[in-house]
Amino acid sequence: MHHISPPYPLPQPFEHNELERLRAQHLAVKLHIGGLLPPSASIQSILEHAKDAGRKLRVLELGSGSGVWAKELSTELGEAVEVVGIDKALSPSGDSPANCSFVQHDINHGLPFANDYFDIVHDSFTIWAVEEFHILVDDIRRVLRPGGIFISIDVVLEVLLEEGKEARGIAPGSVRFLEMLKAGALASGVTLNRFTGMSTLVRDYLALDDFLWSPPEVLNEPIPCSPWSSDPKMKEIGSFWFKNASALPLAFKEGVLRSGISEEEYSEASDAWLRELSDVENIHLMHPFACVISSKRSHQLASPLP
């Protein structure tokens, strides 16, 4: 049984400029992994299997937010897919395609779907805020069809330099700012180890029992925080991520102040973060990034959650 979650450490999508931040984040990740779905052989196989079976592919997006990913996927794959987005607070803007729907529900209380229902469950920056992620992962397995795919995308709230070196000496303000974000999330009940690698926690949990899940495939490539790269693709990714990163001070402010950090301290750290992000000539910051992919083994289903 899922516990009631503590206050979510970020604003809901309809608050402040959160929709714009989420869209920039979406565009950066889409470009970084090469599409709405990562280029994995297992994903291509399940797409082809559904087509050969003459049925629609069923896809669930966790934490659908603005609805942009779900609507884009439903448009891209057309009548071949049925996409469902689920979020604690619904805020999809504009009309949705006929093959795309949204459910308002807190996933801390389980997934309100039947066993063996979805072919793909997609998580992007959502599962880290769930109080007991391992219980949710078990429920994801329940709603996946045998052979169904779970995709989890996440970044670590840390910064590295371009060469992979620790950034504290070159960008101390950025390091301090991200430490404050962690303090704010901790005050909201998110455990610290999730910031040192939620993707690692998910990967390790999936790998615990290869009777239930296939060996996880992990796509690792740091994502640039700003458009400093000379590579055109990485520069474009950095431009989108910069819009996301620049909006973090406002997005996290309420949670950080709740942790006991003063508004003056937070303002100083936020200014330093924005200043160092903008110094693309001298400071090349990156976030550790990972996409974890695993498929449900075709064995007996786990029992549904109460």
Backbone as a ProteinNet text record, in pm:
[ID]
protein_1_A
[PRIMARY]
MHHISPPYPLPQPFEHNELERLRAQHLAVKLHIGGLLPPSASIQSILEHAKDAGRKLRVLELGSGSGVWAKELSTELGEAVEVVGIDKALSPSGDSPANCSFVQHDINHGLPFANDYFDIVHDSFTIWAVEEFHILVDDIRRVLRPGGIFISIDVVLEVLLEEGKEARGIAPGSVRFLEMLKAGALASGVTLNRFTGMSTLVRDYLALDDFLWSPPEVLNEPIPCSPWSSDPKMKEIGSFWFKNASALPLAFKEGVLRSGISEEEYSEASDAWLRELSDVENIHLMHPFACVISSKRSHQLASPLP
[TERTIARY]
85.3	0	88.8	57.8	136.3	98.9	198.3	173.7	129.9	63.8	30.8	159.8	178.3	304.2	310.3	431.3	450.2	433.3	440.4	423.3	524.2	476.4	563.7	658.2	791.2	888.8	893.4	811.9	806.3	663.6	645.7	510.4	435.3	301.7	222.8	240.8	216.6	245.5	173.9	60.3	-14.6	31.3	130	176.7	298.9	311.3	427.2	449	572.2	604.6	642	580.6	619.3	592.9	488.8	461.1	575.1	627.6	738.2	864.4	888.2	1005.8	994.5	876.9	856.9	870.6	824.1	836.4	984.2	1060.7	1203.4	1273.9	1238.8	1296.3	1262.1	1136.9	1091.9	1170.9	1188.8	1259.3	1406.1	1467.7	1607.5	1623.3	1536.2	1546.7	1514.8	1414.1	1375.7	1493.6	1562.8	1678.8	1795.8	1811	1924.5	1916.8	1796.8	1784.3	1746	1724	1697.4	1553.1	1459.3	1317.8	1234.8	1104.4	1015.8	1043.7	1082.9	1123.5	1270	1346.7	1488.8	1507.5	1618.6	1644.2	1691.2	1600.5	1634.4	1573.5	1648	1598.9	1475	1469.6	1354.1	1227.8	1240.6	1125.1	1077.2	1170.2	1131.3	1062.1	1108.4	1049.2	904.8	878.1	741.5	647.7	700.4	620.7	580.3	675.1	647.8	555.7	570.8	486.2	339.9	314.4	176	117.4	197.3	150.7	118.1	205.9	183.8	61.3	33.9	-82.8	-212.5	-201.6	-320	-390.4	-315.2	-376.3	-300.2	-364	-298.3	-194	-88.2	11.6	-44.4	-37.4	-87.6	30	32.1	143.2	91.1	156.7	123.1	239.1	209	310.5	284.8	383.5	373.5	410.3	331.7	362.1	354.1	240.1	227.4	235.1	216.1	236.3	157	227.5	162.5	96.3	128.1	69.7	142.6	252.9	317.4	374.5	437.9	496.1	387.1	281.9	173.3	106.6	82	15.1	105.2	232.8	324.7	337.5	346.1	359.1	232.5	116.1	-9.3	-22.3	29.9	27.9	129.9	248.7	356.7	321.4	260.7	229.6	87.7	6.5	-127.2	-216.7	-295.9	-395.7	-333.4	-203	-136.5	-118.2	-147.2	-118.4	-234.5	-244.5	-335	-247.4	-246.2	-159.4	-243.4	-203.3	-270.2	-166.5	-195.2	-110.6	-175.5	-96.4	-150.6	-70.4	-140.3	-73.4	-163.5	-96.7	-169.4	-252.1	-200.2	-271.5	-270	-385.7	-393.4	-382.2	-301.7	-290.8	-258.6	-301.5	-272.4	-342.7	-268.3	-325.3	-365	-472.2	-516.8	-587.9	-629.6	-700.9	-604.3	-655.9	-576.8	-625.1	-535	-578	-675	-754.5	-856	-793.8	-669.3	-602.4	-516.8	-543.5	-468.1	-565.3	-548.1	-636.1	-553.3	-615	-544.3	-628.6	-559.9	-623.8	-563.2	-647.5	-598.7	-594.3	-473.4	-455.8	-316.1	-303.1	-174.2	-113.5	-3.3	54.6	115.9	124.5	163.3	60.5	-59.2	-165.8	-185.2	-85.8	-95.1	-146.8	-142.4	-185.9	-325.3	-423.2	-562.3	-593	-513.9	-532.1	-525.9	-581	-586.8	-449.4	-436.3	-314.5	-293.1	-168.5	-134.7	-192.7	-201.3	-274.2	-184.1	-69.3	14.2	133.9	175.5	296.1	419.1	402.7	512.9	466.5	547	527.4	648.6	622.7	728.6	730.8	848	867	979.2	953.2	1055.9	1053	1150.6	1164.8	1044.8	983.9	866.7	889.2	949.2	953.7	1037.4	1130	1213.8	1131.5	1013.8	932.1	830.1	825	735.3	799	718.9	776.5	842.3	778.2	833.6	839.5	947.5	955.7	950.6	1006	1009	868.6	775.7	636.8	573.3	604.3	552.1	608.6	737.2	796	728.2	695.5	622.3	485.1	420.5	288.8	299.8	409.9	434.1	443.6	512	522.4	385	300.3	166.6	85.8	91.4	8.4	71.3	199.2	263.1	223.7	206	188	318.8	314.6	439.6	521.6	647.4	733.4	726.7	637.5	621.6	744.8	761.3	882.6	857.8	949.8	951.2	1071.1	1045.2	1148.9	1151.4	1266.4	1278.9	1394.4	1363.9	1462.4	1483.2	1608.9	1635.7	1771.3	1786.5	1917.9	1950.3	2077.2	2121.3	2134	2083.7	2093.8	2235	2327.7	2467.3	2520.7	2632.5	2694.6	2837.8	2875.5	3012.8	3063.8	3193.9	3251.5	3255	3279.6	3279.2	3364.8	3478.2	3570.2	3527.4	3412.2	3365.2	3421.6	3495	3555.6	3454.5	3485.6	3401.2	3401.5	3285.9	3270.5	3288.5	3308.1	3306.5	3409	3527.2	3629.8	3600.4	3534.3	3506.8	3370	3273.8	3136.2	3079.9	3138	3092.1	2948.4	2905.6	2768.9	2667.3	2697.9	2607.7	2599.8	2713.5	2715.1	2632.9	2649.4	2574.6	2424.5	2388.2	2247.4	2182.5	2249.3	2192.3	2185.3	2279.1	2269.9	2145.4	2110.3	1987.6	1864.1	1865.9	1752	1732.7	1843.4	1834.6	1776	1816.9	1764	1613.4	1569.1	1426.8	1349.3	1403.4	1336.2	1335.3	1445.2	1448.4	1340.5	1319.9	1214.8	1076.8	1065.6	938.8	927.7	1030.8	1023.8	1094.3	1168.3	1241.4	1376.8	1410.7	1534.5	1655.2	1767.2	1885.1	1944.1	1939.2	2005.2	1941.8	1822.1	1759.8	1827.5	1895	1962.9	2102.3	2152.2	2283.1	2267.8	2147.4	2126.9	1999.2	1883.4	1757.5	1762.3	1824.3	1832.4	1910.6	2012.9	2090.2	2004.6	1922.4	1833	1734.5	1675.8	1580.9	1650.9	1767.3	1842.3	1873.8	1923.5	1961	1839.9	1725.4	1605.6	1554.5	1556.4	1513.3	1604.3	1733.7	1832.1	1831.4	1756	1755.7	1707.1	1609.3	1549.6	1528.2	1618	1603.9	1493.4	1422.7	1302.6	1187.9	1190.2	1080.8	1109.2	1235.8	1272.5	1392.5	1397.9	1517.1	1630.6	1756.8	1868	1850.8	1853.9	1830.4	1935.3	1888.2	1975.2	1981.4	2100.8	2116.3	2187.3	2122.1	2183.1	2234.9	2366.6	2429.9	2503.4	2465.3	2542.9	2506.3	2600.7	2568	2500.3	2412.3	2338.4	2392.3	2422.4	2478.9	2375.6	2418.5	2328.4	2305.2	2387.3	2377.6	2439.9	2421.9	2468.9	2617	2704.2	2846.9	2918.9	2856.1	2925.3	2945.2	3053.5	3077.1	3004.7	2957.6	2879.2	2737.3	2685.6	2554.6	2440.5	2438.3	2330.8	2339.8	2459.9	2475.2	2448.9	2481.5	2455	2304	2228.6	2082.5	2021.7	2071.2	2025	2051.5	2172.5	2208.3	2120	2077.2	1988.6	1854.4	1799	1671.8	1688.4	1799.4	1817.3	1843.5	1908	1932.9	1800.7	1698.7	1567.2	1507.2	1526.1	1479	1556.7	1689.5	1774.9	1756	1733.2	1714.8	1586.2	1490.8	1362.4	1361	1466.8	1469.5	1462.2	1526.9	1517	1372.8	1287.8	1147.7	1073.5	1102.7	1032.3	1055.5	1178	1211.9	1199.5	1172.2	1183.4	1101.7	976.4	889.8	943.6	986.7	1039.9	1168.9	1256.4	1383.9	1361.7	1274.5	1247.2	1183.5	1109.4	1047	1152.8	1271.6	1378.4	1449.9	1421.9	1485.3	1591.4	1623.8	1719	1650.7	1722.3	1661.5	1643.6	1550.3	1524.7	1648.1	1721.1	1841	1947.7	1970.2	2067.6	2029.9	1901.7	1855.8	1869.1	1839.2	1851.3	1996.4	2088.7	2230.7	2276.7	2233.6	2272.7	2209	2084.4	2016.3	2086.1	2125.5	2196.3	2328.8	2398.9	2526.2	2505.2	2402	2366.8	2340.7	2259.6	2225.6	2348.2	2432.4	2552.1	2649.9	2668.9	2762.1	2705.7	2575.2	2511.4	2533.4	2523.8	2531	2673.4	2772.4	2912	2958	2900.9	2926.5	3068.4	3136.6	3273.4	3371.2	3343.5	3441.4	3395.2	3262.5	3212	3121.4	3164.8	3091.2	3030.9	2910.4	2845.7	2758.8	2754.1	2672.1	2605.3	2486.2	2420.4	2442	2472.1	2466.6	2323.7	2310.4	2180.7	2177.1	2061.8	2050	1908.2	1899.8	1772.6	1782.1	1695.6	1696.7	1580.8	1609.1	1508.2	1511.9	1395	1388	1251.8	1244.7	1117.1	1072.6	942.2	881.8	893.1	945.9	955.5	815.2	805.4	675.7	649.3	642.8	613.4	482.3	444.9	322.8	327.4	216.3	208.8	220.9	276.7	274.1	129.2	93	-43	-71.7	-195.8	-231.1	-217.7	-187.3	-181.7	-320.9	-336	-469.7	-519.6
-119.5	0	124.4	219.4	342.3	437.1	504	605.3	735.5	821.6	954.1	1032.8	1092.4	1160.9	1294.2	1338.3	1471.8	1575.5	1704.6	1808.2	1789.2	1798	1785	1904.3	1879.8	1988.4	2085.8	2064.4	2156.3	2206.9	2322.2	2371.5	2282.5	2287.9	2216.7	2285.6	2212.5	2267.7	2397.1	2422.9	2544.3	2664.8	2647.7	2756.6	2825	2956.5	3035.7	3016.7	2994.7	2966.8	2820.5	2734.7	2594.5	2524.4	2562.4	2500.7	2526.4	2649.2	2682.2	2604.1	2590.7	2514.7	2368.4	2310.8	2170.8	2146.4	2241.9	2225.9	2230.7	2322.8	2329.6	2200.9	2148.7	2022.9	1909.4	1905.5	1803.3	1809	1927.6	1942.7	1902.2	1936.1	1898.7	1746.9	1680.4	1534.9	1464.8	1512.1	1453.1	1455.3	1566.7	1579.2	1495.5	1490	1420.3	1269.3	1210.5	1064.7	1025.3	1125.2	1095.7	1069.6	1121.8	1103.3	1097.8	1075.7	1064.3	936.1	831.5	705.4	681.1	625.8	602.9	496.5	502	407.6	272.3	198.1	67.7	-43.3	-150.6	-263.9	-325.6	-327.8	-386.8	-305.9	-173	-88.1	-107.6	-113.4	-136.8	-271.7	-371	-504.6	-503.4	-431.9	-430.9	-350	-246.2	-171.3	-261.6	-338.2	-427.2	-541.9	-591.2	-701.6	-658.9	-540.1	-491.2	-474	-423.2	-404.3	-537.9	-637	-770.2	-838.2	-809.1	-868.8	-797.1	-687.2	-614.3	-541.4	-496	-423	-293.5	-204.1	-77.8	-97.3	-22.9	-16.6	70.9	24.3	102	155.8	287.2	354.3	437.6	427.8	507.6	601.4	730.2	826.2	864.5	842.9	882.5	1029.5	1105.6	1246.8	1322.9	1318.1	1372.7	1524.4	1594	1738.3	1814.1	1882.4	1964	1880.2	1751.3	1663.1	1662.7	1736	1752.3	1620.3	1540	1413.3	1318.5	1303.6	1210.9	1251.6	1380.2	1426	1412.5	1440.3	1426	1279.3	1187.7	1046.2	995.7	1036.4	991.9	1044	1164.1	1219.6	1149.8	1124.5	1063.6	922.1	841.7	703.1	685.3	788.2	786.2	676.7	615.9	517.8	390	375.2	254	253.3	366	376.2	437.8	398.5	460.4	507.9	638.8	695.6	749.5	716.1	765.7	838	961.9	1035.7	1040.3	1022.4	1025.7	1125.1	1209.6	1310.1	1348.5	1392.2	1437.6	1561.7	1646.3	1768.6	1778	1770.8	1774.8	1918.1	1936.8	2070.2	2067.9	1963.3	1966.1	2082.4	2156.9	2273.3	2236.3	2296.7	2272.1	2139	2109.9	1985.7	1868.3	1751.5	1629.5	1542.4	1469.7	1375.7	1272.9	1212.9	1116.5	995.3	963.4	846.2	880.8	996.5	1042.2	1087.7	1036.4	1074.5	1096.2	1161	1193.2	1154.3	1103.2	1059.6	1137.8	1198.1	1269.5	1173.2	1147.8	1048.8	1062.8	1045.6	1048.7	908.9	892.8	759.7	705.2	787.8	734.2	635.4	637.1	546.1	431.5	403.1	293.4	339.2	250.1	280.5	222.8	305.2	260.1	192.8	91.1	21.5	-129.5	-202.8	-348.8	-411.7	-534.7	-612.6	-626.9	-638.7	-671.8	-573.5	-446	-353.2	-279.2	-229.9	-142.2	-216	-168.1	-218.6	-141.5	-12.4	73.6	162.7	173.5	273.6	365.1	495.3	594.4	691.2	707.6	800.6	896.4	1024.9	1125	1226	1216.9	1309.3	1306.5	1190.9	1180.9	1088.1	971.8	867.4	907	1002.7	1044.1	1109.5	1164.9	1232.5	1140.1	1013.2	915.2	865.5	857.3	826.3	688.5	588.2	452.4	402.3	437.7	411.6	263.1	178	35	-24.5	30.7	-16.4	24.9	146.3	190.9	105.3	73.1	-10.1	-146.4	-202.5	-329.3	-314.9	-201.4	-179.6	-154.5	-90.5	-73.5	-210.8	-301.8	-436.9	-502.3	-478.9	-539	-494.2	-364	-312.8	-333.4	-371.7	-401.4	-539.4	-550.4	-681	-759.2	-892.2	-968.9	-921.7	-890.5	-834.9	-684.4	-620.4	-475.3	-403.4	-277.5	-200.8	-89.7	-78.1	34.9	122.2	252.6	350.2	454.8	479.3	579.3	673.5	803.3	905.4	999.9	1032.4	1117.5	1186.2	1297.5	1360.8	1365.7	1380.9	1398.2	1547.9	1593.2	1735.3	1768.5	1750.3	1783.5	1838.2	1908.4	1956.7	1907.1	1874.9	1837.7	1935.4	1941.6	2018.2	1931.1	1992.9	1923.8	1798.1	1804	1690.2	1584.7	1604.9	1510.7	1537.2	1647.7	1680.9	1747.7	1745.2	1808.5	1960	2023	2163.4	2263.9	2219.1	2311.3	2424.4	2394.5	2497.5	2602.8	2562.7	2653.7	2719.4	2645.5	2696.8	2675.3	2739.4	2717.4	2762.5	2867.9	2915	2812.7	2744.7	2641.3	2523.2	2484.9	2373.6	2409.2	2530.2	2574.1	2580.7	2631.5	2640.7	2502.2	2404.8	2270.5	2202.4	2235.8	2184	2236.7	2363.4	2420	2351.7	2317.5	2246.1	2111	2044	1915.8	1934.1	2042.7	2070.2	2093.7	2164.5	2189.4	2062.1	1976	1849.7	1759.8	1761.1	1684	1730.7	1862.8	1917.1	1873.6	1835.4	1786.2	1634.5	1569.4	1425.9	1340.3	1399.8	1321.3	1283.2	1154.6	1109.8	1149.7	1177.4	1235	1144.1	1011.3	923.2	931.8	984.4	997.5	1105	1198.5	1303.6	1260.8	1152.9	1102.8	993	975.7	880.3	802	865.9	792.8	682.6	711	610.5	487.9	512	400.9	317.6	383.3	310.7	225.3	282.8	208.3	91.4	117.5	10.5	-103.5	-69.9	-172.9	-250.6	-182.4	-252.1	-347.2	-302.9	-389.3	-510.6	-490.2	-598.1	-696.8	-667.9	-755.6	-895.8	-906.1	-1035.4	-1047.1	-1118.9	-1129.7	-1226.8	-1282.8	-1360.6	-1266	-1144.7	-1050.2	-950.8	-906	-803.7	-848.8	-805.9	-830.5	-743.1	-778.7	-693.3	-551.4	-451.6	-313.2	-263.4	-193.6	-124.9	21.2	76.4	213.7	297.1	407.7	502.9	619.8	634.2	738.4	837.7	963.6	1069.5	1200.2	1267	1392.8	1492.6	1573.8	1672	1811.8	1891.6	2025	2118.1	2196.5	2287.3	2418.3	2446	2571.5	2550.5	2644.2	2624.1	2657.4	2587	2614.9	2528.7	2419.7	2322.9	2374.6	2331.3	2363.9	2267	2154.4	2058.9	2113.4	2125.6	2188.4	2121.6	1989.1	1919.8	1946.6	1933	1955.1	2101	2191	2333.2	2358.5	2293.5	2309.3	2247.5	2130.1	2067.6	2162.3	2219.6	2312.5	2435.5	2482.5	2598.9	2568.6	2450.5	2411.4	2389.6	2320.2	2290.8	2417.5	2515.6	2642.9	2708.6	2700.8	2756.5	2683.2	2553.1	2473.9	2509.6	2511.8	2538	2678.6	2776	2914.6	2933.2	2844.4	2855.6	2780.7	2706.7	2628.5	2713.2	2832	2910.8	2940.4	2975.8	3001.5	2872.2	2767.1	2640.3	2578.8	2588.7	2524.9	2618.3	2744.3	2844	2808.2	2774	2747.3	2632.7	2525.8	2411.4	2443.9	2521.9	2557.7	2644.2	2743.3	2829.1	2750.2	2646.1	2560.7	2483.8	2467.4	2392	2475.1	2606.4	2692.4	2784.1	2768.3	2859	2994.1	3101.7	3234.5	3276.5	3367.5	3416.9	3489.1	3558.1	3628.5	3530	3424	3321.5	3259.2	3228.9	3162.6	3254.7	3381.7	3477.6	3490	3493.3	3502.7	3378.5	3262.1	3137.8	3128.6	3171.8	3170.1	3260.6	3379.5	3473.3	3414	3346.2	3284.8	3171.7	3093	2985.2	3040.9	3144.4	3203.7	3269.1	3329	3394.3	3290.4	3182.4	3079.3	3002	2979	2915.8	2997.9	3129.7	3219.9	3240.7	3203.8	3224.4	3107.3	3099.6	2984.2	2983.6	3094.8	3099	3029.5	3039.2	2991.8	2873.9	2855.5	2750.7	2657.4	2532.6	2433.6	2329.5	2357.6	2271.9	2164.8	2047.2	1936.6	1869.2	1812.1	1726.8	1580.8	1491.6	1348.2	1310.6	1231.8	1198.7	1049	986.1	843.2	809.4	714.1	656.4	506.6	453.1	310.7	242.3	130	55.5	-90.2	-146.1	-287.2	-341.6	-471	-532.7	-634.5	-646.9	-741.1	-883.1	-971.7	-1111.4	-1170	-1270.1	-1333.2	-1447.1	-1411	-1508.3	-1469.2	-1542.4	-1515.1	-1374.7	-1304.7	-1167.9	-1159.1	-1047.5	-1016.3	-986.7	-1008.6	-981.9	-833.7	-792.9	-650.3	-591	-463	-393.7	-379.2	-379.9	-360.3	-220.3
0	0	0	-84.5	-91.6	21.4	75.1	176.5	109.8	185.2	134.4	120.8	6.5	-19.8	50.5	87.1	142.6	33.1	65.5	-37.5	-150.3	-273.5	-390.3	-393.8	-414.1	-401	-518.4	-621.1	-734	-751.1	-816	-838.6	-936.1	-933.6	-1031.8	-1167.2	-1276.9	-1409.7	-1443.7	-1379.7	-1412.8	-1331.5	-1243.4	-1158.8	-1219	-1188.3	-1231.8	-1383.3	-1423.8	-1564	-1581.7	-1500.7	-1499.3	-1632.8	-1703.2	-1833	-1931.2	-1929.9	-2019.5	-1981.5	-1850.2	-1805.7	-1847.5	-1827.5	-1861.7	-2012.1	-2091.6	-2236.7	-2278.7	-2221	-2253.4	-2211.8	-2095.7	-2047.6	-2144.2	-2188.4	-2282.2	-2412.6	-2467.6	-2594.3	-2581.8	-2468.7	-2446.9	-2441.3	-2365.1	-2350.1	-2482.1	-2552.3	-2681.4	-2778.5	-2783.5	-2871.7	-2820.2	-2688.8	-2627.7	-2651.3	-2642	-2658.4	-2800.9	-2886.3	-3026.5	-3061.5	-2981.7	-3012.7	-2886.9	-2903.9	-2788	-2710.6	-2781.4	-2719.9	-2753.7	-2662.1	-2689.3	-2797.1	-2871.1	-2980.7	-2929.7	-2866.6	-2810	-2895.5	-2915.6	-2994.7	-2930.9	-2797	-2728.6	-2753.3	-2761.3	-2788.2	-2931.4	-3027.1	-3165.8	-3181	-3106.3	-3113	-3065.2	-2956.9	-2903.7	-2994.1	-3059.5	-3155.8	-3272.4	-3321.9	-3434.5	-3393.8	-3269.9	-3223.1	-3215.6	-3163.1	-3154.9	-3294.7	-3386	-3523.8	-3588.7	-3570.9	-3629.1	-3569.8	-3441.5	-3374.9	-3411.2	-3486	-3528.5	-3416.7	-3318.1	-3207.2	-3182	-3106.8	-3073.4	-2963.3	-2975.6	-2869.4	-2757.8	-2633.3	-2519.7	-2439.4	-2420.1	-2353.9	-2237.8	-2122.3	-2004	-1973.9	-1958.9	-1915	-1769.9	-1684.4	-1543.8	-1530.4	-1452.8	-1432.8	-1563.7	-1629.8	-1766	-1771.3	-1658.1	-1652.9	-1757.3	-1846.1	-1948.6	-2056.6	-2061.4	-2161.5	-2294.6	-2305.7	-2435.3	-2488	-2401.1	-2447.3	-2494.8	-2415	-2450.2	-2581	-2598.5	-2720.2	-2842.3	-2826.1	-2939	-2981.2	-2883.5	-2917.8	-2986.6	-2935.9	-2997.3	-3140.1	-3165.3	-3300.9	-3390.2	-3337	-3415.6	-3460	-3369.8	-3402.4	-3455.7	-3442.6	-3500.9	-3444.6	-3531.7	-3488.9	-3434.5	-3449.4	-3401	-3249.8	-3183.3	-3040.4	-2963.2	-2836.5	-2739.1	-2623.8	-2597.6	-2494.9	-2380.3	-2258.5	-2137.8	-2052.6	-2013.9	-1922	-1785.2	-1681.2	-1544.4	-1462.6	-1386.2	-1305.2	-1189.2	-1081.7	-962.7	-992.6	-1081.6	-1120.5	-1272.1	-1333	-1478	-1528.1	-1633.8	-1690.4	-1839.4	-1913.5	-2056.9	-2124.7	-2205.8	-2272.5	-2414.8	-2464	-2600.1	-2614.8	-2736.1	-2763.5	-2766.4	-2730.5	-2735.5	-2850.7	-2915.5	-3019.4	-2962	-3049	-3004.9	-2937	-2971.3	-2913.6	-2791.9	-2731.6	-2614	-2506.2	-2384.5	-2273.4	-2147.9	-2048.8	-1925.7	-1804.8	-1702.1	-1578.3	-1462.8	-1380.7	-1262.3	-1144.7	-1095.1	-988.8	-930.4	-800.1	-731.5	-736.2	-806.8	-823.7	-695.7	-591.1	-460.2	-407.5	-463.8	-420.6	-518.5	-598.7	-693.6	-828.5	-925.5	-1061.5	-1084.3	-1122.1	-1132.6	-1266.6	-1298.8	-1425.8	-1403.1	-1498.6	-1488.2	-1510	-1465.5	-1492.2	-1643.1	-1683.6	-1823.4	-1924.5	-1891.2	-1978.2	-2076.6	-2031.3	-2113.9	-2174.7	-2291	-2355.5	-2310.7	-2281.9	-2239.9	-2126.3	-2020.8	-1915.8	-1918.8	-1931.6	-1950.6	-1833	-1773.6	-1661.6	-1695.8	-1685.3	-1707.7	-1593.9	-1503.2	-1390.1	-1295.7	-1276	-1188.8	-1071.3	-1096.9	-995.2	-874	-890	-777	-665.9	-701.1	-600.6	-535.4	-576.1	-514.1	-385.6	-280.4	-149.3	-145.3	-202.1	-201.6	-345	-412.6	-556.3	-588.2	-498.4	-527.3	-533	-452	-456.6	-588.7	-633.3	-761.9	-875.1	-870.9	-975.6	-981	-864.8	-862.1	-927.8	-905.2	-964.3	-1115.3	-1156.2	-1299.9	-1366.1	-1300.7	-1356	-1365.9	-1268.3	-1270.7	-1391.7	-1425.3	-1534.4	-1672	-1675.9	-1804.1	-1853.6	-1984.6	-2046	-2036.4	-2040.2	-2047.9	-2167.3	-2141.7	-2245.1	-2255.9	-2178	-2181.2	-2128.8	-2171.6	-2145.3	-2042.8	-1947.7	-1853.6	-1887.6	-1907.5	-1939.1	-1828.6	-1768.8	-1663.2	-1696.6	-1706.3	-1743	-1625.8	-1597.5	-1481.3	-1496.1	-1426.5	-1411	-1261.9	-1232.7	-1094.8	-1067.6	-953.7	-919.4	-872.5	-963.1	-941.8	-1072.9	-1068.3	-1191.5	-1201.5	-1323.1	-1356.4	-1460.3	-1475.2	-1583.9	-1709.2	-1820.7	-1949.6	-1946.5	-1880.9	-1877.4	-1776	-1709.2	-1608.4	-1470.6	-1455.8	-1327.3	-1234.4	-1104.4	-1003	-1024.2	-1009.2	-1048.8	-935.8	-813.5	-699.8	-713.3	-763.8	-772.7	-877.9	-988.6	-1099.5	-1086.3	-1033.9	-1024.7	-884.8	-782.7	-644.7	-621.7	-691.5	-674.7	-722.2	-833.2	-886.1	-790.4	-735.7	-640.6	-518	-467.4	-349.3	-378.8	-494.7	-532	-536.6	-598.5	-608.7	-472.4	-383.8	-247	-178	-205.5	-148.9	-205.9	-335.2	-394.1	-326.1	-297.7	-227.9	-88.5	-20	114.1	107.6	3.5	-12.3	-38.2	-120.7	-148.7	-26.2	49.4	174.3	270.4	276.2	362.8	317	189.4	135.9	144.8	200.8	223.6	121.4	28	-70.9	-13.4	-15.7	45.6	-37.6	28.8	-35.2	-142.3	-120.6	-217.4	-355.7	-365.4	-496.9	-580.4	-514.7	-588.7	-631.1	-573.1	-613.1	-717.5	-771.9	-880.5	-870	-899.4	-899.8	-1004.2	-1118.2	-1223.5	-1175.5	-1092.1	-1037.1	-943	-861	-770.8	-849.1	-954.7	-1037.4	-1105	-1164.4	-1231.9	-1136.1	-1017.8	-921.2	-872.6	-856.2	-810.6	-918.2	-1043.4	-1153.3	-1167.2	-1137.9	-1154.4	-1038.1	-931.1	-813.8	-847.3	-937.5	-967.9	-1118.4	-1186.8	-1331.2	-1371.5	-1271.4	-1300.7	-1337.5	-1281.1	-1302.1	-1414.1	-1426.3	-1523.4	-1604.6	-1730.1	-1810.8	-1757.6	-1784.6	-1740.3	-1792.5	-1704.9	-1748	-1846.1	-1947	-2041.1	-1996.4	-1987.3	-1939.3	-2045.1	-2084	-2175.8	-2092.9	-2087.5	-2005.7	-2093.9	-2085.2	-2149.3	-2080.6	-2016.5	-1947.1	-2041	-1983.4	-2061.8	-2031.2	-2133.6	-2108.4	-2045.9	-1948.4	-1877.4	-1952.2	-2050.2	-2125.1	-2264	-2357.6	-2495	-2515.4	-2443.3	-2452.8	-2556	-2599.7	-2684.4	-2827.2	-2890.2	-3030.9	-3123.5	-3068.6	-3146.6	-3163.6	-3285.3	-3307	-3229.7	-3227.5	-3155.5	-3005.8	-2948.6	-2805	-2769.2	-2859.1	-2835.1	-2829.8	-2919.2	-2918.5	-2792.9	-2754.5	-2629.9	-2512.9	-2509.5	-2403.1	-2401.1	-2518	-2523.8	-2459.1	-2488.9	-2427.4	-2277.2	-2239.6	-2096.6	-2016.8	-2080.5	-2013.4	-1972.9	-2058.8	-2024.6	-1905.4	-1900.8	-1787.1	-1660.7	-1671.4	-1555.4	-1501.4	-1590.8	-1547.6	-1468.5	-1489	-1418.7	-1285.9	-1255.8	-1131.8	-1005.3	-999.4	-875.8	-835	-928.5	-896.7	-867.1	-945.5	-929.3	-790.9	-739	-612.1	-491.2	-513	-406.2	-282.9	-301.8	-186.7	-102.1	-166.6	-92.8	-20.7	-84.9	-21.9	101.6	91.7	207.3	320.3	284.4	386.5	464.8	406.2	473.4	579.6	585.4	684.1	627.4	500	434.3	414.7	444.3	435.3	289.3	268.7	133.6	78.8	165.1	120.6	73.3	152	112.9	-20.6	-34	-155.6	-277	-256.5	-365.5	-412.4	-318.4	-353.8	-430.4	-383.6	-450.9	-589.2	-601	-730.4	-830.2	-784.6	-872.6	-920.4	-830.1	-867.1	-968.6	-947.9	-1041.1	-1181.1	-1189.5	-1319.1	-1383.6	-1301.8	-1353	-1411.7	-1340.4	-1387.2	-1506.3	-1508.1	-1623.7	-1749.7	-1734.9	-1849.5	-1900.6	-1822.8	-1861.9	-1949.6	-2069.4	-2155.1	-2213.1	-2206.6	-2257.8	-2163	-2033.5	-1934.8	-1850.5	-1837.8	-1749	-1827.9	-1843.3	-1922.2	-1828.5	-1781	-1682	-1748.2	-1682.5	-1730.2	-1611.2	-1635	-1536.6	-1575.4	-1480.2	-1509.6	-1551.2	-1656.8	-1715.6	-1744.6	-1725.8	-1757.2	-1800.5	-1891.4	-1934.2	-1911.2	-1823.6	-1788.7	-1859.7	-1926.3	-2002.1	-1959.1	-1924.9	-1889	-1929.8	-1956.1	-1995.1	-1891.7	-1880.8	-1787.1	-1842.3	-1759.5	-1800.5	-1819.4	-1904.3	-1932	-1834.4	-1704.3	-1600.3	-1533.7	-1431.5	-1357.7	-1299	-1305	-1256.3	-1105.1	-1060	-916.8	-879	-753.7	-708.7	-713.1	-751.1	-751.5	-612.7	-605.5	-477.4	-420.9	-286.8	-228.4	-254.7
[MASK]
++++++++++++++++++++++++++++++++++++++++++++++++++++++++++++++++++++++++++++++++++++++++++++++++++++++++++++++++++++++++++++++++++++++++++++++++++++++++++++++++++++++++++++++++++++++++++++++++++++++++++++++++++++++++++++++++++++++++++++++++++++++++++++++++++++++++++++++++++++++++++++++++++++++++++++++++++

